[in-house]
Amino acid sequence: MKKNISIYSFIMLICIGIMSCTDLMHEEFGKIPSDTFPSSSKDLDAAAIGVYSSLGNSFIAQSLDYSGLTANELCTDEMNTAWGGTWQIFNRFAWTANSSPASSLYSTYMKAITKATRLIDALQNSSVSAEKKMASIAEMRVLRAFYANALYSLYGPLPIVTDPKVANDVYTAYKPVRPTKEDYVNFMINELKESYSLLPNKSSSENWGRVDKGTALTLLMKIYLDSKMWNEANTTAGDIINMGIYGLLPSYADVFNIANEGPGNKEVIFVIPRITSNASSSWSYFACVLPSKPQMKSKTGVIMTVWGGLKMPWEYYDKYETQDQRLNTIIRYYVDVNGNQVDFRTVTDSKAVGAIPMKYSEDPQHLAAAQGNDFVVFRYADVLLSKAEALNQLNGPTAESIELINQIRRRAKATEIKLADFTKQSLDDFILDERGRELYNEAHRRNDLIRHGKFIQSAVNRGVNAQPYQVLYPIPQSAISENPNLKQNPGYEN
């Protein structure tokens, strides 16, 4: 069995979380009075999982088509598709205010933030111990900041529900204007700075998949990085390194091996737990990326449903050196179900539009299209590369920034780089490429390209008619119709 009983319990709680979705902004605690709930650890855990459930339901989603993963990858040079419909809308920048596959993420993240706000308020008035109360409030504040940042990266600053009076009153006519970027970013930073020290350094097996100190600090680091607050990003990355509990695994593939899931994997900082035995808690990454013709022979002997529409463009695949061990997770050569050797680059099938970004090892419990690999959200390699980027922005190339990058490249068996070969700009460009090679299909590419000022030009270089305003997705028209004070992102007004 790949996961112990505590993880099964965790996933089951996701499915029976007591807070159900009702409308765009408001969530109910059922019939449990908020002045006495939660009154036990069991109540508290059930309520918390109601907030966590939005991670799996949106960030990766079961079939990926309306997921945060594809919203942040399929519009970049890192992923392409042979499918039409929603997939092409992402891939070709064809979204509009009335037709955006990212619109479901807006609703889901908004609801999750409101859930967290309600639970924080309930905790303030609950009878759980003071220590448990403080830690649980901190956990919800970090998770609320995670959802807030997910919204911010897609849409810019938005009026989220952080006032419990608004969150708890379904009859409130809440029609706020949009906050400034400064106010929104400061809110997220304060949530994290005031909360991370109250959390455990790293979640235990029983709480695997819940936020901890490492999660909070990594999220804080990434907010600083995307806001180009280089000093703060550098310092926070250093704080994570100095915790002394994270490190690179010797093998890149081992990071994503299903046998290594759990707190024993010292490179992983935060994951979204998945499991095959419950359909709503699995996902279908392999079905999306594996080749449909000719089908690949399973290493574990399981029969896998294959749709085969998502790939890594060959131009991106060629950014790796031939000896780079990360290519072991990006398939070009394989054995098909009939025992034939296949070079997928020579296959002429309509879905053979790039290399196969396998990333994760096969799940021995794979069932049809469902797999139970945990999705890795944050990991230590990102921290090292983020610190290198911040240092370069502050000081230009230094021995320290080069060594941070070489830690990543040594593990990959890629050629190490030398300080003398770089200017500040060329190292910045190299770091962007190295982040792409290291962090492919981990939902970082869109933000990375935007931060480096290359998101739109990268799309144009691929032949996409991308416009500068498309660095943000449009706010769903339904949300603007509900709240006329909510101004649409520029470029989508008509």
Secondary structure as UniProt FT lines:
FT   HELIX           5..16
FT   STRAND          20..21
FT   STRAND          27..28
FT   TURN            30..31
FT   TURN            34..36
FT   HELIX           41..54
FT   HELIX           55..60
FT   TURN            65..66
FT   HELIX           68..73
FT   TURN            74..75
FT   TURN            77..78
FT   STRAND          80..81
FT   HELIX           86..91
FT   TURN            92..93
FT   TURN            101..102
FT   HELIX           103..124
FT   HELIX           130..155
FT   HELIX           164..168
FT   TURN            170..171
FT   HELIX           181..193
FT   TURN            194..195
FT   HELIX           196..198
FT   HELIX           205..207
FT   TURN            208..209
FT   HELIX           213..226
FT   TURN            227..228
FT   HELIX           230..242
FT   HELIX           252..255
FT   HELIX           258..260
FT   TURN            263..264
FT   TURN            266..267
FT   STRAND          268..272
FT   TURN            276..277
FT   HELIX           279..281
FT   HELIX           285..289
FT   TURN            292..295
FT   STRAND          310..312
FT   HELIX           314..317
FT   TURN            318..319
FT   TURN            322..323
FT   HELIX           325..329
FT   STRAND          330..331
FT   STRAND          333..336
FT   TURN            337..338
FT   STRAND          341..343
FT   HELIX           344..346
FT   TURN            350..351
FT   STRAND          355..357
FT   TURN            364..365
FT   STRAND          367..368
FT   STRAND          370..371
FT   STRAND          375..379
FT   HELIX           380..395
FT   HELIX           399..412
FT   HELIX           419..421
FT   HELIX           424..439
FT   TURN            440..441
FT   HELIX           445..451
FT   TURN            452..453
FT   HELIX           455..461
FT   TURN            462..463
FT   HELIX           468..471
FT   HELIX           477..482
FT   TURN            484..485
FT   TURN            490..491
//
